[in-house]
Amino acid sequence: MDEVIALLVPNIVGWTAVFALFAWDEKRMTEEQRARAWPTASRRIAVVYFSPLCVPLHFLRTRRSLRGALEAVAWTAALVALLAAVDAGLDVLETAIP
């Protein structure tokens, strides 16, 4: 059972974080940027299969600029840090609860 939790929790947190990031980002995009974004079904599949790795593609695809590349690096680093924190928290819980 512990293995199932260790597998599900980071995935659910990662998916939720990426979906929230994309929803927030799409609200601030221009019409031109929104036109270059993935269609809804493609975005969902990309998030579920490639969670943090789809973030740089999203920003590079929609922004096509140096700022987009920098945002891609920053948001990807933030998501990787979040997932590392979740893994560390699960490790702490695993050792604390026999």
CNS distance restraints for C-alpha pairs under 8 A (distance, minus, plus):
assign (resid   1 and name CA) (resid   5 and name CA) 6.52 0.50 0.50
assign (resid   2 and name CA) (resid   6 and name CA) 6.07 0.50 0.50
assign (resid   3 and name CA) (resid   7 and name CA) 6.12 0.50 0.50
assign (resid   4 and name CA) (resid   8 and name CA) 6.00 0.50 0.50
assign (resid   5 and name CA) (resid   9 and name CA) 5.75 0.50 0.50
assign (resid   6 and name CA) (resid  10 and name CA) 6.97 0.50 0.50
assign (resid   6 and name CA) (resid  87 and name CA) 7.78 0.50 0.50
assign (resid   6 and name CA) (resid  90 and name CA) 6.84 0.50 0.50
assign (resid   7 and name CA) (resid  11 and name CA) 6.69 0.50 0.50
assign (resid   8 and name CA) (resid  12 and name CA) 6.01 0.50 0.50
assign (resid   9 and name CA) (resid  13 and name CA) 6.09 0.50 0.50
assign (resid   9 and name CA) (resid  86 and name CA) 7.94 0.50 0.50
assign (resid  10 and name CA) (resid  14 and name CA) 5.93 0.50 0.50
assign (resid  10 and name CA) (resid  83 and name CA) 6.22 0.50 0.50
assign (resid  10 and name CA) (resid  86 and name CA) 6.26 0.50 0.50
assign (resid  10 and name CA) (resid  87 and name CA) 6.85 0.50 0.50
assign (resid  11 and name CA) (resid  15 and name CA) 6.02 0.50 0.50
assign (resid  12 and name CA) (resid  16 and name CA) 6.01 0.50 0.50
assign (resid  13 and name CA) (resid  17 and name CA) 6.04 0.50 0.50
assign (resid  13 and name CA) (resid  83 and name CA) 7.58 0.50 0.50
assign (resid  14 and name CA) (resid  18 and name CA) 6.16 0.50 0.50
assign (resid  14 and name CA) (resid  51 and name CA) 6.34 0.50 0.50
assign (resid  14 and name CA) (resid  52 and name CA) 7.04 0.50 0.50
assign (resid  14 and name CA) (resid  79 and name CA) 7.30 0.50 0.50
assign (resid  14 and name CA) (resid  83 and name CA) 6.66 0.50 0.50
assign (resid  15 and name CA) (resid  19 and name CA) 6.03 0.50 0.50
assign (resid  15 and name CA) (resid  47 and name CA) 6.30 0.50 0.50
assign (resid  15 and name CA) (resid  48 and name CA) 6.37 0.50 0.50
assign (resid  15 and name CA) (resid  51 and name CA) 5.99 0.50 0.50
assign (resid  16 and name CA) (resid  20 and name CA) 6.04 0.50 0.50
assign (resid  17 and name CA) (resid  21 and name CA) 6.06 0.50 0.50
assign (resid  17 and name CA) (resid  79 and name CA) 7.50 0.50 0.50
assign (resid  18 and name CA) (resid  22 and name CA) 6.10 0.50 0.50
assign (resid  18 and name CA) (resid  47 and name CA) 6.79 0.50 0.50
assign (resid  18 and name CA) (resid  51 and name CA) 6.71 0.50 0.50
assign (resid  18 and name CA) (resid  52 and name CA) 6.90 0.50 0.50
assign (resid  18 and name CA) (resid  55 and name CA) 7.41 0.50 0.50
assign (resid  18 and name CA) (resid  79 and name CA) 7.89 0.50 0.50
assign (resid  19 and name CA) (resid  23 and name CA) 6.12 0.50 0.50
assign (resid  19 and name CA) (resid  47 and name CA) 7.24 0.50 0.50
assign (resid  20 and name CA) (resid  24 and name CA) 6.12 0.50 0.50
assign (resid  21 and name CA) (resid  25 and name CA) 5.97 0.50 0.50
assign (resid  22 and name CA) (resid  26 and name CA) 5.96 0.50 0.50
assign (resid  23 and name CA) (resid  27 and name CA) 6.57 0.50 0.50
assign (resid  24 and name CA) (resid  28 and name CA) 6.98 0.50 0.50
assign (resid  25 and name CA) (resid  29 and name CA) 6.38 0.50 0.50
assign (resid  26 and name CA) (resid  34 and name CA) 6.74 0.50 0.50
assign (resid  29 and name CA) (resid  33 and name CA) 5.77 0.50 0.50
assign (resid  29 and name CA) (resid  34 and name CA) 5.98 0.50 0.50
assign (resid  30 and name CA) (resid  34 and name CA) 6.11 0.50 0.50
assign (resid  31 and name CA) (resid  35 and name CA) 6.12 0.50 0.50
assign (resid  32 and name CA) (resid  36 and name CA) 6.69 0.50 0.50
assign (resid  33 and name CA) (resid  37 and name CA) 6.50 0.50 0.50
assign (resid  33 and name CA) (resid  62 and name CA) 4.86 0.50 0.50
assign (resid  33 and name CA) (resid  63 and name CA) 6.38 0.50 0.50
assign (resid  34 and name CA) (resid  62 and name CA) 6.90 0.50 0.50
assign (resid  36 and name CA) (resid  61 and name CA) 6.54 0.50 0.50
assign (resid  36 and name CA) (resid  62 and name CA) 5.32 0.50 0.50
assign (resid  37 and name CA) (resid  58 and name CA) 6.91 0.50 0.50
assign (resid  37 and name CA) (resid  61 and name CA) 6.75 0.50 0.50
assign (resid  37 and name CA) (resid  62 and name CA) 5.55 0.50 0.50
assign (resid  38 and name CA) (resid  42 and name CA) 5.94 0.50 0.50
assign (resid  38 and name CA) (resid  43 and name CA) 5.42 0.50 0.50
assign (resid  38 and name CA) (resid  58 and name CA) 7.70 0.50 0.50
assign (resid  39 and name CA) (resid  43 and name CA) 6.09 0.50 0.50
assign (resid  40 and name CA) (resid  44 and name CA) 6.26 0.50 0.50
assign (resid  41 and name CA) (resid  45 and name CA) 6.35 0.50 0.50
assign (resid  42 and name CA) (resid  46 and name CA) 6.10 0.50 0.50
assign (resid  43 and name CA) (resid  47 and name CA) 6.15 0.50 0.50
assign (resid  44 and name CA) (resid  48 and name CA) 6.23 0.50 0.50
assign (resid  45 and name CA) (resid  49 and name CA) 6.02 0.50 0.50
assign (resid  46 and name CA) (resid  50 and name CA) 5.45 0.50 0.50
assign (resid  46 and name CA) (resid  51 and name CA) 6.80 0.50 0.50
assign (resid  46 and name CA) (resid  54 and name CA) 6.14 0.50 0.50
assign (resid  47 and name CA) (resid  51 and name CA) 4.38 0.50 0.50
assign (resid  47 and name CA) (resid  52 and name CA) 7.45 0.50 0.50
assign (resid  47 and name CA) (resid  54 and name CA) 6.34 0.50 0.50
assign (resid  50 and name CA) (resid  54 and name CA) 5.63 0.50 0.50
assign (resid  51 and name CA) (resid  55 and name CA) 7.50 0.50 0.50
assign (resid  52 and name CA) (resid  76 and name CA) 6.16 0.50 0.50
assign (resid  52 and name CA) (resid  79 and name CA) 6.33 0.50 0.50
assign (resid  52 and name CA) (resid  80 and name CA) 7.01 0.50 0.50
assign (resid  53 and name CA) (resid  57 and name CA) 7.48 0.50 0.50
assign (resid  53 and name CA) (resid  76 and name CA) 7.33 0.50 0.50
assign (resid  54 and name CA) (resid  58 and name CA) 6.20 0.50 0.50
assign (resid  55 and name CA) (resid  59 and name CA) 6.44 0.50 0.50
assign (resid  55 and name CA) (resid  72 and name CA) 6.35 0.50 0.50
assign (resid  55 and name CA) (resid  75 and name CA) 7.19 0.50 0.50
assign (resid  55 and name CA) (resid  76 and name CA) 6.15 0.50 0.50
assign (resid  56 and name CA) (resid  60 and name CA) 6.02 0.50 0.50
assign (resid  56 and name CA) (resid  69 and name CA) 7.39 0.50 0.50
assign (resid  56 and name CA) (resid  72 and name CA) 4.35 0.50 0.50
assign (resid  56 and name CA) (resid  73 and name CA) 6.69 0.50 0.50
assign (resid  56 and name CA) (resid  75 and name CA) 7.88 0.50 0.50
assign (resid  56 and name CA) (resid  76 and name CA) 6.58 0.50 0.50
assign (resid  57 and name CA) (resid  61 and name CA) 5.76 0.50 0.50
assign (resid  57 and name CA) (resid  72 and name CA) 7.60 0.50 0.50
assign (resid  58 and name CA) (resid  62 and name CA) 6.09 0.50 0.50
assign (resid  58 and name CA) (resid  72 and name CA) 7.79 0.50 0.50
assign (resid  59 and name CA) (resid  63 and name CA) 5.63 0.50 0.50
assign (resid  59 and name CA) (resid  64 and name CA) 7.63 0.50 0.50
assign (resid  59 and name CA) (resid  68 and name CA) 5.33 0.50 0.50
assign (resid  59 and name CA) (resid  69 and name CA) 6.78 0.50 0.50
assign (resid  59 and name CA) (resid  71 and name CA) 6.80 0.50 0.50
assign (resid  59 and name CA) (resid  72 and name CA) 5.39 0.50 0.50
assign (resid  60 and name CA) (resid  64 and name CA) 5.20 0.50 0.50
assign (resid  60 and name CA) (resid  65 and name CA) 7.22 0.50 0.50
assign (resid  60 and name CA) (resid  68 and name CA) 5.52 0.50 0.50
assign (resid  60 and name CA) (resid  69 and name CA) 5.82 0.50 0.50
assign (resid  60 and name CA) (resid  72 and name CA) 6.86 0.50 0.50
assign (resid  62 and name CA) (resid  68 and name CA) 7.70 0.50 0.50
assign (resid  63 and name CA) (resid  67 and name CA) 7.45 0.50 0.50
assign (resid  63 and name CA) (resid  68 and name CA) 4.84 0.50 0.50
assign (resid  63 and name CA) (resid  69 and name CA) 7.91 0.50 0.50
assign (resid  64 and name CA) (resid  68 and name CA) 6.10 0.50 0.50
assign (resid  64 and name CA) (resid  69 and name CA) 7.64 0.50 0.50
assign (resid  65 and name CA) (resid  69 and name CA) 6.39 0.50 0.50
assign (resid  66 and name CA) (resid  70 and name CA) 6.22 0.50 0.50
assign (resid  67 and name CA) (resid  71 and name CA) 6.09 0.50 0.50
assign (resid  68 and name CA) (resid  72 and name CA) 6.04 0.50 0.50
assign (resid  69 and name CA) (resid  73 and name CA) 6.34 0.50 0.50
assign (resid  70 and name CA) (resid  74 and name CA) 6.14 0.50 0.50
assign (resid  71 and name CA) (resid  75 and name CA) 5.96 0.50 0.50
assign (resid  72 and name CA) (resid  76 and name CA) 5.95 0.50 0.50
assign (resid  73 and name CA) (resid  77 and name CA) 6.04 0.50 0.50
assign (resid  74 and name CA) (resid  78 and name CA) 6.19 0.50 0.50
assign (resid  75 and name CA) (resid  79 and name CA) 6.17 0.50 0.50
assign (resid  76 and name CA) (resid  80 and name CA) 6.14 0.50 0.50
assign (resid  77 and name CA) (resid  81 and name CA) 6.08 0.50 0.50
assign (resid  78 and name CA) (resid  82 and name CA) 6.17 0.50 0.50
assign (resid  79 and name CA) (resid  83 and name CA) 6.20 0.50 0.50
assign (resid  80 and name CA) (resid  84 and name CA) 6.11 0.50 0.50
assign (resid  81 and name CA) (resid  85 and name CA) 6.15 0.50 0.50
assign (resid  82 and name CA) (resid  86 and name CA) 6.26 0.50 0.50
assign (resid  83 and name CA) (resid  87 and name CA) 6.19 0.50 0.50
assign (resid  84 and name CA) (resid  88 and name CA) 6.10 0.50 0.50
assign (resid  85 and name CA) (resid  89 and name CA) 6.03 0.50 0.50
assign (resid  86 and name CA) (resid  90 and name CA) 6.18 0.50 0.50
assign (resid  87 and name CA) (resid  91 and name CA) 6.20 0.50 0.50
assign (resid  88 and name CA) (resid  92 and name CA) 6.26 0.50 0.50
assign (resid  89 and name CA) (resid  93 and name CA) 6.23 0.50 0.50
assign (resid  90 and name CA) (resid  94 and name CA) 6.03 0.50 0.50
assign (resid  91 and name CA) (resid  95 and name CA) 6.31 0.50 0.50
assign (resid  92 and name CA) (resid  96 and name CA) 6.06 0.50 0.50
assign (resid  93 and name CA) (resid  97 and name CA) 5.95 0.50 0.50
assign (resid  94 and name CA) (resid  98 and name CA) 7.10 0.50 0.50
